[in-house]
Amino acid sequence: TQESYLAANGETRVVETIKALVPLEGRAPLLIGVSIDIADFEKIEQELVRARIKAEESDRLKTAFLANMSHEIRTPLNAIVGFSQLMSTTSSPEEEQMYSDIINQNADILLQLINDILDLAKIEAGTLEFVKMKVELGELYRNLYEIHRDRTQSGVQLIMDESPAPIPICEDRNRIMQVLTNLVNNAIKFTMEGEIHVGYLLEKDSIRFYVKDTGMGISEEKQKEIFDRFVKPVKGSAADKQYIGGVYLYKL
């Protein structure tokens, strides 16, 4: 049987007790018991259960991630292959330039996806490094704007909002650019008309980087799910337009 008792140091211990009656000639039988402290064994068992659950969850997430990435990679890859084949059949310089632009845009998307996958592998292996250096945010945003201004869909304008006075920070420029690029890519994908604004604001002891768009929006009941893994936004109503498409907060 299992029993618990309070040790002298106030800690609750759990023991497994085995009891037996030993007959004695001419006397009442003697009750003998042996107790084995199993509190540590229980802790080990609980840790093993938690480790198993964590491993199963990790395996499930990896499967979901690979399924999602295979879909994301096929989309730009199909565009690259398809329009590369069309380029050999066109006789118009305008069409050839259009196909070339589409191929270049999808090649950039594919490269970003592959870089994200490699970064995830580095994070899991504990080898991801941050290289901090002086970053001028105005220059960073100008580069972001130049990279993405021609990638928006027809009828959509990318606008770089006027920023506050120069704010020098010491941070990994590539990582900040990576976060903002993902936010802009998401805005480009889901904004069919209107504008996409990028900018940053100084707020007390932090900098708020934002991407704001007139895209489809996210219905209110779905907003609590957007930070779940592998969840895509669900189209909302007209009232959901002009929403903050993404925010990255940096502590000074």
N, C-alpha and C positions, 0 to 999 in steps of 0.2 A: 504494500500500500504506500501511497505518497502522503507525506505529512510536511507541514511547514512549522518553523519555529523561529523565534527572534533571538539572534545571536547576541553576545555580550556587547558587541560594537553597534548594536541597533539595526543590523542588516537582517533582512528576512531571508532565510535559507530554506531550500526544499530538499527533503531527503526521501530516499526509497528505503522502506523498512521491511525486513523479513522477520517474521516472528514464528516461534515454534514452542510447543509444550514438551518439556522433557520429564518423563515419569520418574519418580523417585520412590524407592521401596520404603513403604511405611510412612511416607510423607506426601503432602500435597504436591502435585506436579509443579515444576519450575518453568516459568515463562521466560524464554530467552529471545532477545531480539537483536538484530544487526541493522544499523542504519548507514546508508551510503549517501553522502552529499552529492546531489545531482543538479544543483543550481547552475553550475558552470556548464554542464552538459546541455541543459535546457537553453542557455544563452547561445551556445554553439549551434544547436539545432535551429533556433530562430534565425541566426545569422545565415545559415545555409539556406533556409527557406527564402529569406529576403534576397540572397544572391541568386537563387534559381529564378525568382520572379523577375529580378532586374535583368538577368540574361535573356529570359523569354521576351521581355518587353523590348530589349535592345535588338533582338533578332527580328521581332515584328516590325520595329521602326526601320531597320535596315532594308527589309523586304519592301516596305511601303516607299521608302526613299528611292530605291533602285527602280521600282515600277514608275514612280513619278518622274525620275530623271530620264528614263528611257523614252518616255513620251516627250519631255521637254527637249531632249537632244534630237529626236527624229524630226521635230517641226522645222528647225532651221536647216537641218541636213537635207531634208526633202526639197526645201526651197533652193538650196545651193545646187543640188544635183539637177533639179528640174530646169532652173533658169540657165544653168551652164549648157544644157542641151539645146535650149531655145536660142542661145546666142549664136550657135553655128548655123541656124536657119534664117536669121533675120538679115535683111538687106538695108535696113534703115539705121543710120547712126544714132537717131534719137532713141529708138527701141533698144539698140545695143547698149547705150549709156544707162537707160532705165534698168535693164537686166543686170548690168554691172553694179549699179547702186544697190539693187536688192540683194545680190550675192554678197557684196561687202558688208551690208547691214547684218545679214544672217550669219556671216562668218564671225563678226564681232560678238553676236549673241552666243554662238556656239563656243567661242573662246572663253567668254565669261562663265558659262556653265561648267566648262572643264576646269577652269581655275577654282570655282566654288567647290567642286568635288575634291580637287586636290587639297584645298584648304581644310575641308572636313576631315580628310584622311590624316592631315598633319595635326589637327586638334585632337583626334582620337589617340594618335601616337604620342601626344605631348611634345611635339617638335615645332609647333607654330611659334614663330618669333615676331616680336614687334620691334620695328626699327624707328625710334623716335628722333625727330629732327624738327627744326623750325618750320612752321607751316603758315603761309599767309593765305587767309581764307578767301580774300577777293580773287587772287590768282587761281586758287583751286576751283572756285565756282566758274570763273571764265573758261577754264579748261573743260569743266563739266558741260557747260553750255555749248561750246564749240563741238564737242564730241557728239552731242545728242540733238542739236537743233534741226538737222536734216533727217532725223529718224522718226519724227512724229508722223502720224497718219494725215492724209489729205484733209485740210480744213482745221487742223489743230496747230496752234502756235506755242512754241516753248519760250517762256519769258523769264529772264533773270531779274528778280526784284532788286531794287536799290538796297544796298546793305549799309549797316552802320560803319563807323570809322574802323580802319584796319585793326584787326584783332590778331596779334601774333600768338600762336600757341606752339607747344612742343609736343608733337604727337606723331603717330605713324600715318603719314599722308596717304599711302596706298590703301590702308584699311578704311579711313574715312571716305575715300573716293569709292571704295567697293560698296559700302553701305548706301551712299547716295546714288550710285549707279543702279543698284537693285531697286531703289525706290522710284527712280526716274523710269527705268524699264517697265516697272509695274504700271506706272501712270500712262506711259505710251501705249501699253497693251490694251488698257481698258478705257481710254479716252478717244471717242470717235469724233467729237467736235468741241470747239471752244479753245480753252487755254490750259497750259500746264505751267505753274509758277514754281521756281526754285529760289531759295534764299536762306538767310539765317538771321537770328535775333539774339541780342545779348540780354540775358535775364538774370540779374543779381549775380549769382556765383556759377552760372552755367550758360552754355550757348545752345540755342535750339535751332537745329537744321531742319528744314521742312521742304516737302514737295506737296504742292496743292494743285488740284485739278478739277475740271468740270466733267469728270467721267461718270460712269454709271452709278457710282455710289454704292453703299452697303446698307441694306435694310437694317433697321434698328435692332430687330430680334437676332440678327446674325453678327452684330458687331462684337459681341462677347466671345465669338468663336475664331476671330481672325488671327489670334496668336497661337492657335492650335497648329500642330504640324500638318503640312500638306493640305491645308484648307484654302480654297479659292473663294474670292468674294462673290456673293450672290447679288444679282442686279436688284437695286432698290427702286424707289419711286422718284418722281421729278424733284421732290423736296430733298432728296439725298444728294443732289448735285452741289458742286462747290464745297466739297468736304476736304479735310486735311488728308491727303493720300498717304502720307507717311511722315513720321517725325523721328529724328535721332537727337538725343539729348547728350551733350558733352559737359562734364563737370570740370570747371576751371580749377 
